[in-house]
Amino acid sequence: MKKPRLKSVVLSDGARVFCVHRDEVRGVRAQAQGYFAHGIEISAGDVVFDVGANIGLFALEAARKGATVHAFEPMPATFAALRANAKRFNLSRSRSNLGSGKIEVQRLALGARCEVATFTYFRFLSALSTRFPMQTAQNARLGVESVFDNPLLTPRAGWFRRAPQGIRRAFLSVFTRILFASSSQTCLVETVSMQLQKMPPQKMKSARIDLLKIDVEGAEMEVLQGIEADDWPQIAQVVAEVHDENGRLSAIRELLTRQGFSEIWSEKEPDAGQFEIYLLWARRP
């Protein structure tokens, strides 16, 4: 894969960030800010794991609060933007009002075990890149059709709503194939516990994760399965985007309850529409 050509965009607060696609930034940032709800807090000196960091908008939010953020992102193009944003923040933190935190980045996926995995990178929808492309593909046509069927979202697509079913199907097939143009990318997968074990020996007694954030497009349970029993007490808070396929949301809530998280909330994402995509927040008492 050739070196990506990054773009930049100015956020509503005046901050400039690097990105792959400008039109994805607003949605990703809204989600990043939404994780700080239901009592989820971080303070200066806290340690945050950002699993599925994308271009680093959540990492920036956390670092501005003074946290040390370990950001993990497997997709090369997206990682390039993440690395550029982290570099800019780290260089400026000592001479600006962005806070005293820092961001450390790795081109790495976290999962249930150490392995090399194949990911599907969506050229025009990089935020949806995933280890489970079939799950995404099954939703793609439904999502595209619902957009074109909604006159508020596509006021100029009246021709589509009036077209015979055969023409609609043909158009959706071609449009979806273009929109979800993809390539395969391989990346090393490690586990949360492996990352904790890599901390310097002098820090092992204090190894902790004050906030574990997960946004991995369907691989949420795999990330949690990669946490060894002895490491669970070191994790204070969890936030995640959960794709509720085959009871995944309930299974994750049950797992967190078994691991001592008694304060758990979940809400359907505001823009999820017909898809079962939820935000989850969990804290220890």
N, C-alpha and C positions, 0 to 999 in steps of 0.2 A: 504494500500500500504506500503510495507516494506521500510525501510530507504534506499535511493539510495546510491550506491557506486560511489562517484565522481571520475572523471579522471582529469588530468591537461594537459595543452598544453602550449608551449612557442610561443608567437606571434612573428611576424617579427621584432618588436622593442625590443625584449628581455623580455618583461613582461610575467609572468606566470599567467594563469587564470584557474579556475576550470570550468569543463563542464560536461555535461551528455554524449555527443558523440563528439569525437574529430573531426570527419569529417564534422560536422556542423559549426565548429567555423569560418573557413575562410569566408564562405558566409555570416554569421551573422555579422562578423566584417566589411566586405566590405560595407554592407548595412548601418551599424551604422555610418561609416565615410561618406557615401554618403548623409546623412541628412544635413551635413554642406555644403550646396551649395546654390546658388541663394540668397546670402546675409544673410543667417541664421547665426547668431552669438550669443554667450553668453560670459559673462564676469564674473570676480570674484564677488561673492555676489549674482549672479542671482539665481532664483528659477526655477528648471526644473521638470516637471512631466513626468516620463517615464512609459507610460501605455502599458503593454505587454513587460516587461523588459527583458524577456528570462533570460539568465545567467548574464546580466548586462554589456555587451560590450559597448552599447551606454551610459549607466550610467557612466562607467569608463571614456569614452571620455569627457563627460560633466564635471565630477568632477575634472578631471585633469586641466580643464580650470578655476577652482575655484568656480563652481556652487554647490549649495545644491540641490541634486537630490532626489526626492521622487519616488522610483521605485516600481511598482506594477506588481506582477506576480502570477497567480492563480495555476499553475501546481506544485504539491509538489516536484517532482524531480528537475525540472528546478529552482524552488525557492530555493532549497537547495544550488545549485551552485551560484545563485545570492547572497544569504546571505553570503556564504563563500567568494566570491569576494569582496563584500562590506566590510566585516569585515577586510579582509587583507588590503584593501585600507585605511579604516578609521584608522587602527592601525599604518600604515606607513606614513600617510600624513604629520605628524609633523616632521619626521626625514628623509624625502627623497625628491626627486625632482618631486614627482607626483602631486604637487599642494596643494592648501589649501582648496579645496572643501570637501564635504562629501556626503555619500550615505545613505539614510534611506530607509529601505525595508519593504514591507508589503505583506503577502500572501493574495492577494485580487485582484478581477477583478473590473474594472470600466465600467459602462454601463448607460443605460437610466433611471434606477430606482433601488431602493434597493430591492434585492431579493436573494434567494439562487438558483444558476443555476448549471446545469450539463454540464461538459466539457468532450470532448473526448481527451484522452492523447494517442498519438502515440508513442509506445515504442521505435521504431527505428528512428523516425523522429519527435523528441520532439518539434522542432521549428514550426511545422505545427499544433500543438494541438489547438483545436478550440471549440467554442460553436456550430458550424454549420458543423458537420461531413459529412452530405450528400453533401454539396457543395464541400468539399475536396475529398470525394470518387468519385464524378463524374469526377473530374479532374485527379484522380490518374491513372486510366487505360490509359487515353490519354497521360499523361506525361511519364509513363513507356514505352508505345509503341513507342513514338517518340524517346526516348533514344535508344531503341534497334534497331530502324530503321535507326539510324544515325551511319554510319561506323566510323566516326571520334570519337564519344563518346564510342562506343562499337565495336572496331575492331575485337574482337574474336567472335562476335555474328552473323557471316555470316550464320550459320545454321538456325537462327531465320528468317532472311530475305528470305531464300530459302524455308522455311517450308510451308506446306499447311495451309490454313486459319484456319482449325479446330484445328491443333496442336498449332498454334500461339495463338488462343483464350484460349485454355486450359492452356498453359504456363502462359499467362498474368494473368489469373484468379488466379492461385496458387501463382505466384510471388507477385502480388499486395496484396493478402490476407496476405501473410507473412510480406511483407514490411510495410503494414499499420496495423499490429497487434495493438490493442488498448484496453484501459480500460476506464471506466467512473470515473470521479472525480467530486465531488461537491465543490463549493466554494462560499463564500459570494460575492455578487456584490453590490458595492456602486456607487456613482456618483462623478464626478469632483467637483461639487458644495459642496457636503457633505464633501469632503476632505478640501476644503477651509474653510468651517465653523468650522472645528475641530482645526483650528489654534488657539493658545492661544489668549485670549481677547486683550492683549496688542498689538498684531500684526495684529488684524483684519483690521485696517485702511490701513495697507500696504500690505494686502494679495494680492498676485499677482502670475502669472505664466509667467515668461519671455519666456519660451519655453515649449509647450505641444507637446510631441512626442507620436504617436499612432501606434502600430503594433499589431493588435489583430485578424488577420486572418479572416476577413469578418465582424467584429462587429464594424467597424470604425464609422458608423453613430450613432450607439447606444451610443458610448462614447460621441460624440458631442451633442446628444440629452439630455445628463445628465448635461449639463451646463445651469444654470438658466440665464435669461435675464440680471439680474443685475451683473452677474459675467463675462460676455463676455468681457467688457472693461478692465478687469484685465489680459487678455491673450494677450501677445504681438506677439507671433509667434506660428505657428503650422507646424509640419511636420508629415507625415503619410504615411504608406503603404496602398494603397487602392485597394481592389479587386473589379473590376468594373463589378459587377453583377447587371443587371436590372437598368442601368443608375446611379449607386451609385456615380461614380466619378463626373458627372455633378451635381448631387444633393448636394454633399459636397462642390463643388466649389460655387454653388449658396448660400448655407447656410453661408459660410465664407464671401462671398461678402456682404450679408445682415448684417452681424455682423461687418462690417467695414474693412475687409481685402481687400485692393485694389491691392496688389501685390501677385499674385497667379501663380504658375507654376506647371505643372505636366508632367512627362515623364514616359514612359514605363520602367519597371525595365530591366536592361541589360540582365539578365538571365531568363526573364519571358517566352521566347520562344513564343508558341502559346497561352499562357494564358494572360488574360487582367488584369495584376497586375501592378500598377503604384506607383511611388513615388510622393508625393505632398508636396510643400513648400508654406507657406503663411505668409505674413508680413503685418503689418499696415504701412501706409504711413509715 
